[in-house]
């Protein structure tokens, strides 16, 4: 087979390619083009990063407030708002179950027996939630309750649960 001047020696045409056969330098050129394109993308990203860094430098820095010991004045005034809030505080000395017939017979001087003994702690409820236990005291002819225990995670009780006989 005779060689033509347009076809270098040793390169046979590829019949399946349908076009000119790739030359040895073509692969290197494709790699160079891909590398050049990637470098352009990286330099574009670098420019965006530099621009973002420049705008970050112009931002106002955040200043931390120094926290003082004790309650700040603004908080103390905020607590005053709660001074007018009404809370329903109930002290439960004990419980009992009575028939309606027995309740209708109640009169002055009748003694009602409760389920707690004298000296047992009483339960303190705030807005229906069991919050503490304490002991009953008399101070200046008034009954008082000295809180002896705070109940953690007290359950809200609308009405105390009934006693089981």
Secondary structure by P-SEA (a helix, b strand, c coil): ccccccccccccccccccccccccaaaaaaaaaaaaaaaaaaaaaaaaaaaaaaaaaacbbbbbbbbbccccaaaaaaaaaacccccbbbbbcccccccaaaaaaccccbbbbcccccccbbbbbccccccbbbbbbbcccbbbbbbcccccccccccccccccc
